């Protein structure tokens, strides 16, 4: 009959000198983990627009659009804009474009494409519910950009002003 071995016999003995030799390596691993986990702004700081914004309301020619349910979220990172339409089950449809902010003019470019979708269609167009042309390059005037408040204005081809009020989520 074989002899039983205690569990302690399977653990290798670690000498105090081995522990001391591992200390610089452990410090390096902890430092590297902290640095890599701390990145929140890929491609550098893009300023106050970085993050997720909820489009809370739309005003067309001074009247609040009561048909807009407040379910579009704008996410800015690097030069990419993602507009996500979220339904009551928290499922979402994403629309992708690029953006640029210059002299209080926010330009959106929704003319991109991929192998399956022609430019400005499918995932590369504005969400239909926000009263912007389905595709193209659009300029919006920045009326307010302070803290967690963003107010933009777009003028349609016939001169009708559309005001977008957004609140920063994170």
SVG drawing of the C-alpha trace seen along z (x, -y; Angstrom):
<svg xmlns="http://www.w3.org/2000/svg" viewBox="-45 -81 64 83">
<polyline fill="none" stroke="black" stroke-width="0.4" points="0.0,0.0 1.4,-3.4 2.2,-5.9 0.1,-9.1 1.9,-12.3 1.0,-15.5 0.0,-18.5 3.0,-20.4 5.4,-18.1 4.1,-19.4 4.9,-23.1 8.4,-24.0 10.5,-25.7 11.1,-29.4 14.1,-30.8 14.2,-34.4 16.8,-35.3 14.3,-34.1 11.7,-36.5 14.1,-39.4 15.2,-38.6 11.5,-38.7 10.8,-42.1 12.0,-44.3 10.1,-42.2 6.9,-42.4 7.2,-46.2 7.8,-46.4 4.6,-44.3 2.5,-46.4 3.8,-49.7 3.2,-48.5 -0.3,-47.3 -1.2,-50.7 0.1,-52.6 -1.7,-50.4 -5.0,-50.4 -4.9,-54.2 -5.5,-55.0 -8.9,-56.6 -8.2,-58.8 -6.9,-56.8 -5.1,-59.0 -4.7,-61.8 -7.0,-64.2 -9.7,-65.5 -10.9,-68.1 -14.4,-68.6 -16.3,-66.5 -14.7,-63.2 -17.1,-60.7 -20.8,-59.9 -23.6,-62.5 -27.3,-62.0 -29.3,-64.0 -32.0,-65.1 -34.1,-67.3 -34.5,-68.6 -36.2,-72.0 -37.3,-72.7 -37.9,-76.4 -38.3,-77.1 -40.7,-74.2 -39.7,-71.1 -40.0,-67.9 -42.3,-65.9 -41.9,-62.8 -38.2,-62.5 -37.9,-60.0 -34.5,-61.1 -32.9,-57.8 -29.9,-58.9 -26.4,-58.9 -23.4,-60.5 -19.9,-59.1 -16.8,-61.1 -13.4,-59.5 -10.4,-60.5 -12.0,-61.7 -14.8,-59.1 -18.4,-59.9 -20.9,-57.1 -24.5,-57.9 -26.4,-55.1 -30.2,-54.7 -31.2,-52.8 -34.6,-51.1 -36.6,-50.2 -34.8,-46.8 -31.4,-48.6 -30.6,-47.2 -28.9,-49.7 -28.2,-50.5 -24.9,-52.4 -24.3,-55.0 -20.7,-55.9 -19.0,-59.1 -16.1,-61.4 -16.1,-64.8 -14.0,-68.0 -14.5,-71.0 -13.0,-74.3 -13.9,-77.8 -17.2,-76.7 -18.3,-74.8 -18.8,-71.1 -18.6,-69.3 -19.9,-65.7 -18.9,-63.6 -21.3,-60.8 -20.0,-59.9 -17.9,-56.8 -18.5,-53.3 -17.3,-49.7 -17.4,-46.7 -21.1,-46.1 -22.4,-49.6 -22.2,-52.5 -21.0,-55.9 -23.5,-57.5 -25.8,-54.5 -26.4,-51.8 -24.2,-52.3 -22.6,-55.3 -25.5,-57.8 -27.2,-60.0 -29.9,-58.3 -33.3,-59.2 -34.9,-60.6 -32.6,-63.6 -33.6,-65.8 -30.2,-65.8 -29.7,-64.9 -29.3,-61.1 -25.7,-61.4 -23.1,-64.0 -21.0,-66.6 -23.0,-68.8 -21.9,-71.8 -23.5,-72.7 -22.8,-75.9 -21.8,-75.4 -24.0,-77.6 -22.9,-76.2 -20.1,-73.8 -19.6,-74.1 -19.1,-71.3 -21.8,-68.6 -23.9,-70.9 -23.7,-71.0 -26.1,-73.0 -25.8,-72.9 -27.7,-74.5 -28.2,-73.4 -29.9,-75.4 -31.7,-73.4 -31.5,-74.3 -34.6,-76.5 -33.1,-78.3 -35.1,-76.5 -33.1,-76.4 -32.8,-73.0 -31.4,-73.1 -29.9,-70.0 -29.5,-69.9 -27.1,-67.2 -26.0,-66.3 -22.7,-64.5 -23.1,-61.0 -19.4,-60.3"/>
</svg>
